[in-house]
Amino acid sequence: GPCTECSCSSGKEPDKDASHTKKKENGDRLCVPKIFFGTRTHKQITQISRELKRTAYSYVPMTILSSRDYTCIHPVVSNSSNRNEMCVELLEGKHGKSCSYYHGVHKLSEHHALQSAPRVYQAWDIEDLVSLGRKLRACPYFAARELMVEADIVFCPYNYLLDPQIRESMDIKLKDQVVILDEAHNIEDCARESVSYGVTESQLRAAREELDFMVSNNIRQKHHEPLRAVCCSLI
């Protein structure tokens, strides 16, 4: 597993000192980089974890990062159309309620960490984590993120590695780590997608009308005029 003294296993920025990445002066343990394994779809992660189970590396501490669409088990949030926003609202306790599954997250992450004794730990997939989360009433989404700290291998869809916003929100640091991209010929499409945005003509027309109103009523005219010009040229 990753060496405990070394900063890179904690997910923090590794020290600038080169001795950190090679050998510690007083010890002889190498600092093991994490392997980030990116796939095109969540379904492929399931196949890869099944294959991992059949190898000699089945006992290696791992985690799978995926969206709340796959891992939220809160009865109300998981049935909502915008799980991300509802989850954040619950955790902020805006309406005087919180998420009991989130507060039980350690039950799930520790359960998996306990199994990482040599040769006892078993490779798992999202479904395994979710069904165990239901049993323990603990959140699989945040448990998977917690498990990343000690994991030697992290599976995730491409955009978790390519999209800077997702990387930041997931606290993924790729410096000095190993990155493997499965079926890498799909990367260009995925990169384009992560910086693209779809908008309909009716949305553009509505935006232009609102901007017309702003400009004609002298509301921050110099900001709104160029935006209106963009809408007009797109239409």
TIVOBA-6402 format. One record per residue: residue number from 1; residue in three letters; x, y, z of N, C-alpha, C, O in turn. Coordinates in steps of 0.02 Angstrom, whole numbers. Each point is the difference from the previous one (the first is absolute). Layout:
// residues N
NUM/ALA/X/Y/Z/X/Y/Z/X/Y/Z/X/Y/Z;
...
// end
This chain:
// residues 235
1/GLY/41/-60/0/-41/60/0/43/62/0/61/-5/5;
2/PRO/-91/65/-11/39/61/0/33/10/68/-28/-18/51;
3/CYS/88/48/-51/35/8/64/-36/54/40/-19/52/-26;
4/THR/11/-66/91/-41/45/40/35/66/14/-33/51/9;
5/GLU/101/-52/-6/33/63/16/-2/49/-59/9/60/9;
6/CYS/-21/-86/-68/9/42/-59/-61/41/-16/-56/-23/6;
7/SER/68/86/-25/-56/46/-11/-46/-22/-57/-59/16/1;
8/CYS/85/-54/-51/-44/-13/-57/-55/-50/16/-49/-3/-36;
9/SER/57/-36/89/-55/-46/16/-57/37/35/-56/-27/4;
10/SER/69/88/20/-53/35/36/-40/45/-47/-48/32/21;
11/GLY/69/-31/-85/-36/42/-47/22/72/2/-26/41/-38;
12/LYS/75/-24/81/24/69/2/55/8/-52/25/-50/-28;
13/GLU/-6/112/15/53/12/-49/65/-32/26/18/13/57;
14/PRO/17/-53/-98/63/-28/23/51/55/11/-2/53/-32;
15/ASP/47/-65/78/52/49/16/43/11/-61/10/-45/-41;
16/LYS/16/107/34/42/15/-58/66/-40/3/32/-12/-51;
17/ASP/-12/-8/112/63/-36/9/-1/-66/-38/-46/-41/8;
18/ALA/96/30/-50/1/-59/-44/4/-65/41/-21/-53/-24;
19/SER/49/57/85/7/-62/39/-68/-30/17/-5/-60/15;
20/HIS/-47/101/-17/-68/-25/16/-24/-49/-52/-33/-49/16;
21/THR/51/62/-79/-27/-43/-52/43/-62/-11/-23/-49/-27;
22/LYS/87/53/49/42/-60/-8/5/-36/67/-47/-34/20;
23/LYS/104/42/14/6/-35/64/5/50/57/32/52/-6;
24/LYS/-64/-69/61/6/42/59/71/-11/27/27/-55/-4;
25/GLU/3/110/32/70/-7/24/5/-51/56/48/-39/3;
26/ASN/-97/40/42/6/-45/59/-30/-69/-12/20/-48/32;
27/GLY/-69/43/-79/-32/-65/-11/17/-25/-69/34/34/-39;
28/ASP/-58/-94/22/17/-26/-66/-64/-13/-40/0/-38/-48;
29/ARG/-55/71/69/-64/-13/-34/-9/47/-59/11/60/7;
30/LEU/-31/-88/-63/-14/41/-58/-69/30/7/-45/-31/28;
31/CYS/37/91/-53/-66/30/0/-37/-24/-62/20/15/-56;
32/VAL/-73/-52/66/-35/-32/-56/-50/49/-31/-44/25/35;
33/PRO/51/-11/-99/-50/43/-31/-66/-37/-7/-2/-61/-2;
34/LYS/-53/99/-2/-64/-31/-13/-7/-12/-75/31/35/-40;
35/ILE/-71/-84/22/-16/-11/-71/-71/25/-10/-47/-26/30;
36/PHE/38/76/-73/-67/24/-18/-18/-33/-66/33/12/-51;
37/PHE/-85/-53/52/-20/-38/-60/-65/30/-26/-53/-8/30;
38/GLY/58/44/-87/-60/33/-28/-33/-42/-53/34/-27/-44;
39/THR/-100/21/46/-37/-37/-50/-54/45/-31/-14/54/25;
40/ARG/-14/-77/-80/-50/41/-35/-67/0/37/-32/52/6;
41/THR/12/-110/20/-66/-4/33/7/-34/68/51/-33/15;
42/HIS/-103/41/26/-2/-34/65/-3/-76/-9/27/-38/40;
43/LYS/-61/17/-94/-9/-72/-12/68/-34/-9/10/-56/22;
44/GLN/36/92/-56/67/-30/-11/38/-9/66/40/-46/6;
45/ILE/-53/89/42/33/-7/65/-21/-66/32/41/-36/30;
46/THR/-105/19/-37/-26/-63/28/37/-59/-32/19/-47/35;
47/GLN/-10/50/-101/36/-55/-34/72/-4/24/26/-55/11;
48/ILE/7/113/-4/71/-1/20/8/-24/71/48/-36/15;
49/SER/-93/56/31/7/-23/69/-13/-76/4/29/-34/42;
50/ARG/-72/9/-87/-12/-72/-2/64/-36/-22/18/-53/27;
51/GLU/17/82/-76/63/-29/-23/54/5/54/40/-46/10;
52/LEU/-39/103/25/49/10/54/-7/-54/54/49/-24/27;
53/LYS/-112/6/-13/-14/-51/50/33/-67/-17/18/-39/45;
54/ARG/-10/27/-110/27/-65/-22/77/-1/-1/30/-52/-13;
55/THR/1/110/27/73/2/-3/31/-5/70/-35/-3/50;
56/ALA/102/1/-49/36/-3/64/-5/67/37/21/5/57;
57/TYR/-48/48/-91/-2/66/31/-69/16/29/-15/58/14;
58/SER/-25/-108/-5/-68/10/26/0/33/69/-49/32/20;
59/TYR/104/-41/17/2/24/70/25/72/5/5/27/55;
60/VAL/12/5/-112/28/68/1/-55/50/20/-54/-2/-29;
61/PRO/67/46/77/-50/50/20/-21/43/-61/43/27/-34;
62/MET/-107/-22/23/-25/35/-59/-60/42/18/-29/-6/54;
63/THR/9/49/-101/-65/33/6/-26/16/-69/37/-1/-49;
64/ILE/-103/15/45/-31/18/-63/-36/67/11/-45/5/42;
65/LEU/65/45/-79/-34/65/5/-56/2/-51/11/-13/-60;
66/SER/-71/29/82/-55/5/-48/-49/52/26/5/24/57;
67/SER/-54/-7/-98/-45/54/18/-53/-23/49/-9/-60/12;
68/ARG/-26/108/17/-55/-16/46/-55/-38/-36/-40/-35/31;
69/ASP/36/42/-98/-51/-37/-38/7/-76/12/-49/-36/-1;
70/TYR/110/15/13/13/-72/10/5/-19/74/-12/-57/18;
71/THR/29/106/25/18/-20/69/-41/32/55/10/-17/59;
72/CYS/-57/62/-76/-41/29/54/-54/-50/20/-34/-28/-42;
73/ILE/27/18/108/-52/-47/24/-52/34/44/-43/-33/29;
74/HIS/46/99/-23/-50/37/39/-67/-6/-36/-5/15/-60;
75/PRO/-48/-37/95/-63/-15/-33/-30/59/-39/-31/-11/-52;
76/VAL/40/72/76/-29/58/-35/48/25/-54/-19/10/-58;
77/VAL/82/0/77/50/28/-46/10/-45/-61/3/24/-57;
78/SER/1/-90/68/15/-45/-55/-56/-2/-52/11/-21/-57;
79/ASN/-71/43/76/-56/1/-48/-10/69/-31/-47/10/-39;
80/SER/90/38/57/-10/67/-26/37/8/-66/45/-38/-16;
81/SER/-65/89/-23/32/9/-65/67/36/7/44/-5/-43;
82/ASN/-35/42/100/64/32/10/31/-22/67/-4/35/50;
83/ARG/34/-94/-53/27/-29/62/56/43/30/4/8/61;
84/ASN/38/20/-104/57/38/26/-22/59/44/24/8/55;
85/GLU/-71/32/-82/-23/58/38/-35/-20/64/12/29/53;
86/MET/-55/-80/-57/-37/-21/60/47/-26/53/-10/13/60;
87/CYS/61/-50/-82/49/-28/47/36/57/37/7/-1/61;
88/VAL/17/50/-100/36/57/30/-45/38/49/22/19/54;
89/GLU/-86/-9/-74/-47/35/45/-9/-38/65/-1/30/54;
90/LEU/-6/-97/-59/-8/-40/61/60/6/45/-6/7/61;
91/LEU/66/-11/-91/61/1/40/10/68/32/30/6/54;
92/GLU/-55/47/-87/6/67/29/-54/10/53/1/49/37;
93/GLY/-49/-96/-33/-53/4/51/-46/60/-9/-24/28/49;
94/LYS/13/-8/-112/-40/60/-14/-70/-3/30/-26/51/25;
95/HIS/-6/-109/-27/-69/-5/23/-5/-36/68/-50/-31/16;
96/GLY/104/37/22/1/-30/66/7/-76/1/-3/-31/53;
97/LYS/12/1/-113/10/-72/-4/70/-13/-25/30/43/-32;
98/SER/-3/-103/47/65/-18/-29/-6/-71/-27/-54/-30/1;
99/CYS/110/2/-26/-3/-66/-30/32/-51/48/60/3/13;
100/SER/-101/-48/13/27/-50/48/49/-48/-35/45/-27/33;
101/TYR/-55/17/-98/45/-45/-37/71/31/-3/50/-36/6;
102/TYR/-48/102/-16/65/34/-2/35/-6/68/61/-11/3;
103/HIS/-100/18/50/31/-3/67/23/-70/19/38/-10/47;
104/GLY/-62/-40/-85/22/-69/13/54/-23/-48/16/-59/-3;
105/VAL/12/107/-35/46/-18/-55/60/-41/25/25/-44/-36;
106/HIS/0/58/97/58/-36/26/-13/-75/8/45/-41/-5;
107/LYS/-110/24/18/-16/-72/8/17/-38/-63/23/-57/3;
108/LEU/-34/90/-60/12/-33/-64/74/4/-19/29/-51/-21;
109/SER/2/109/27/70/6/-21/45/-42/46/48/-30/-24;
110/GLU/-63/28/89/41/-41/46/-12/-74/-12/46/-40/6;
111/HIS/-107/22/-24/-16/-70/-15/44/-24/-57/28/-55/2;
112/HIS/-22/97/-54/43/-18/-57/74/3/18/39/-42/-22;
113/ALA/-21/91/63/71/7/18/22/-59/44/57/-23/-5;
114/LEU/-102/-1/47/16/-57/44/18/-62/-41/41/-41/21;
115/GLN/-72/37/-80/11/-60/-40/65/2/-39/17/-46/-36;
116/SER/21/102/44/60/5/-41/60/-36/31/57/13/-20;
117/ALA/-70/-57/67/54/-43/25/23/-42/-60/-40/-19/-42;
118/PRO/106/3/39/25/-36/-58/-42/-61/-19/-17/-41/43;
119/ARG/0/37/-107/-34/-57/-29/-72/-10/24/-33/-49/-17;
120/VAL/8/95/59/-69/-7/24/-45/46/-41/-56/-18/-18;
121/TYR/83/77/4/-36/51/-38/-20/-28/-68/38/-37/-31;
122/GLN/-97/55/9/-23/-24/-66/-18/60/-44/-30/48/24;
123/ALA/50/-51/-87/-21/53/-46/-77/2/-1/-33/-52/5;
124/TRP/5/112/-11/-72/8/2/-22/47/-55/41/36/-30;
125/ASP/-107/-35/16/-25/49/-48/-52/44/34/-17/-9/58;
126/ILE/-10/57/-96/-46/49/29/-60/-34/33/-22/20/54;
127/GLU/-5/-72/-87/-59/-35/27/15/-30/69/-42/2/45;
128/ASP/103/-31/-37/19/-28/65/-1/54/53/-25/-10/56;
129/LEU/55/67/-73/5/55/49/-70/26/18/-14/14/58;
130/VAL/-29/-7/-109/-67/27/12/-41/-48/43/-35/21/45;
131/SER/39/-87/-60/-42/-47/40/26/-3/72/-40/-7/46;
132/LEU/106/12/-37/27/1/69/-21/66/34/-15/0/60;
133/GLY/15/54/-98/-21/65/27/-72/-2/25/-17/28/52;
134/ARG/-26/-63/-91/-70/-6/21/-6/-39/65/-38/18/45;
135/LYS/78/-72/-41/-2/-41/62/23/39/61/-31/-3/53;
136/LEU/85/42/-63/29/37/57/-32/69/9/17/36/47;
137/ARG/-63/-18/-93/-29/67/-1/54/53/-1/0/47/40;
138/ALA/47/-55/-87/57/46/-5/9/20/-74/-15/-40/-45;
139/CYS/39/101/34/2/28/-68/57/-27/-43/58/12/16;
140/PRO/-74/-48/-70/52/-27/-44/39/55/-37/60/-8/-14;
141/TYR/-94/63/-3/32/53/-39/59/29/39/56/5/-27;
142/PHE/-67/14/89/55/30/39/48/-53/27/59/15/11;
143/ALA/-83/-76/-2/46/-54/22/52/-13/-54/59/-8/16;
144/ALA/-80/7/-79/46/-12/-56/53/55/-2/58/-13/-16;
145/ARG/-79/75/31/47/56/0/50/-6/57/59/14/-7;
146/GLU/-84/-36/65/45/-9/58/51/-55/-13/58/5/20;
147/LEU/-81/-58/-54/45/-56/-15/56/18/-48/50/-35/-5;
148/MET/-58/91/-30/51/22/-48/66/15/36/54/-9/-29;
149/VAL/-58/33/90/61/19/37/49/-59/6/60/9/-10;
150/GLU/-86/-68/26/44/-58/10/3/-46/-61/38/-49/0;
151/ALA/-76/65/-52/-3/-46/-58/65/2/-40/31/52/-8;
152/ASP/-12/-111/-18/57/-3/-47/-25/9/-71/37/24/-43;
153/ILE/-100/-44/31/-28/7/-67/-70/32/4/-42/-22/40;
154/VAL/31/73/-81/-62/37/1/-32/-4/-69/29/22/-50;
155/PHE/-89/-52/46/-35/-5/-63/-50/58/-5/-32/19/49;
156/CYS/26/10/-109/-49/54/-9/-11/11/-75/41/-19/-41;
157/PRO/-98/51/24/-11/18/-70/51/53/-21/25/38/42;
158/TYR/-9/-35/-108/49/48/-26/-8/71/27/48/31/21;
159/ASN/-111/-6/-21/-9/71/14/23/19/70/12/59/14;
160/TYR/-7/-108/32/26/15/67/73/20/-3/25/37/43;
161/LEU/10/-61/-94/71/15/-8/10/60/-47/48/38/8;
162/LEU/-93/-30/-57/9/52/-51/-30/67/19/27/52/-17;
163/ASP/-83/-54/52/-36/62/15/28/33/63/-5/-29/55;
164/PRO/36/89/-61/32/30/59/-48/13/58/20/-3/58;
165/GLN/-84/19/-74/-48/13/54/-14/-63/40/-4/2/61;
166/ILE/-5/-58/-97/-14/-63/36/62/-21/40/-5/-22/57;
167/ARG/65/30/-88/62/-17/36/4/38/66/17/-28/52;
168/GLU/-34/92/-56/5/42/60/-52/-22/52/16/-6/59;
169/SER/-79/-4/-82/-52/-17/49/12/-69/31/-20/-12/57;
170/MET/51/-33/-94/15/-67/25/67/-3/36/18/-52/28;
171/ASP/19/107/-29/66/3/31/48/-51/-31/37/-34/36;
172/ILE/-38/30/-102/45/-46/-36/63/38/-19/-3/50/-35;
173/LYS/60/-74/59/64/31/-17/41/-50/-40/18/-53/25;
174/LEU/-4/70/-88/32/-48/-45/76/7/-3/34/-40/-31;
175/LYS/-7/92/64/73/10/-2/36/-61/30/-17/-23/54;
176/ASP/66/-4/-90/41/-57/21/-40/-65/8/24/-48/30;
177/GLN/-85/46/-59/-39/-62/4/1/-34/-69/21/30/-50;
178/VAL/-45/-91/47/-4/-37/-63/-71/7/-28/-48/-13/36;
179/VAL/42/32/-99/-67/6/-30/-5/-48/-59/41/2/-46;
180/ILE/-92/-45/49/-13/-47/-55/-68/17/-29/-49/5/36;
181/LEU/47/4/-103/-64/14/-32/-18/-58/-45/34/-16/-49;
182/ASP/-90/-17/66/-23/-57/-39/-34/26/-63/-36/50/3;
183/GLU/47/-83/-59/-30/21/-64/11/75/-12/-47/38/-9;
184/ALA/111/-18/9/17/71/-1/-20/36/-63/2/62/-3;
185/HIS/-23/-98/-49/-21/34/-62/-64/41/12/-18/42/-41;
186/ASN/-16/-55/97/-62/38/16/15/66/36/-46/39/13;
187/ILE/109/-28/3/17/58/42/-18/67/-33/-24/45/34;
188/GLU/35/-40/-100/-14/65/-32/-73/19/8/-16/57/16;
189/ASP/-29/-106/-28/-72/15/7/-16/20/72/-38/47/12;
190/CYS/67/-83/35/-14/13/70/26/69/20/-33/36/37;
191/ALA/93/-18/-61/28/66/16/-44/55/-29/-13/51/32;
192/ARG/-11/-62/-94/-45/49/-31/-64/8/40/-24/55/12;
193/GLU/-3/-113/10/-62/2/38/8/39/65/-45/37/20;
194/SER/103/-47/13/7/31/66/6/77/-4/-8/34/50;
195/VAL/23/-8/-110/3/73/-6/-55/27/-47/3/57/-22;
196/SER/-53/-100/8/-54/21/-44/-65/9/40/-7/-25/55;
197/TYR/-38/63/-86/-64/13/34/-54/4/-54/9/33/-51;
198/GLY/-65/-66/62/-54/0/-49/-52/53/17/-19/8/59;
199/VAL/-4/28/-109/-52/51/12/-49/0/-59/21/-8/-57;
200/THR/-85/17/72/-50/-2/-54/-12/70/-28/17/50/32;
201/GLU/-47/-47/-92/-13/65/-31/-50/40/42/7/61/7;
202/SER/-56/-95/22/-50/38/40/33/29/63/-19/54/23;
203/GLN/68/-90/6/36/28/57/39/62/-20/3/50/37;
204/LEU/27/-53/-97/38/58/-25/-46/60/-11/17/56/16;
205/ARG/-77/-70/-45/-47/55/-13/-23/31/66/-6/61/6;
206/ALA/-8/-104/43/-22/26/66/55/42/32/-14/53/29;
207/ALA/76/-77/-35/57/38/28/6/67/-35/13/51/32;
208/ARG/-21/-51/-99/6/63/-37/-53/50/22/14/60/8;
209/GLU/-76/-84/2/-54/45/23/16/30/68/-10/60/11;
210/GLU/36/-102/34/17/26/67/56/51/-5/0/51/35;
211/LEU/49/-65/-78/56/46/-8/-23/65/-34/25/54/17;
212/ASP/-72/-59/-64/-30/60/-31/-30/45/54/10/61/1;
213/PHE/-47/-93/44/-33/36/55/52/36/44/-8/58/18;
214/MET/63/-96/-1/53/29/42/31/61/-33/9/52/31;
215/VAL/7/-60/-96/34/54/-36/-46/61/-6/21/57/12;
216/SER/-85/-69/-32/-45/58/-10/-18/34/67/-20/58/0;
217/ASN/28/-93/55/-14/31/65/64/22/36/0/14/60;
218/ASN/53/-11/-99/64/26/26/28/-39/60/30/30/44;
219/ILE/-41/-96/-42/25/-41/55/67/-30/-22/2/-44/-43;
220/ARG/52/67/74/68/-24/-16/9/-8/-76/21/-52/-25;
221/GLN/-36/105/-10/-2/-2/-73/65/-28/-31/-3/-42/-45;
222/LYS/60/65/70/62/-20/-33/16/-75/9/38/-29/-39;
223/HIS/-67/-2/91/8/-72/9/-49/-39/-44/18/-52/-29;
224/HIS/-79/78/24/-52/-38/-34/0/6/-76/-23/-45/-35;
225/GLU/49/102/9/0/8/-72/41/-53/-37/-24/-28/-49;
226/PRO/87/15/72/38/-53/-35/-32/-69/5/4/-40/-46;
227/LEU/-38/26/103/-34/-64/7/-58/-5/-49/-12/-53/-30;
228/ARG/-24/109/23/-56/1/-48/26/-12/-71/-31/-36/-40;
229/ALA/89/66/25/29/-9/-67/17/-72/-14/-9/-25/-55;
230/VAL/35/-10/107/16/-72/-6/-63/-40/-14/0/-43/-45;
231/CYS/-53/56/83/-64/-35/-11/-26/11/-71/-22/-46/-33;
232/CYS/25/110/11/-25/16/-67/40/-37/-54/-29/-28/-47;
233/SER/95/28/55/41/-32/-52/-11/-76/-1/1/-31/-53;
234/LEU/-13/1/112/-13/-72/2/-68/-17/-31/-7/-50/-36;
235/ILE/-42/93/50/-66/-12/-28/3/6/-76/-51/-9/-34;
// end
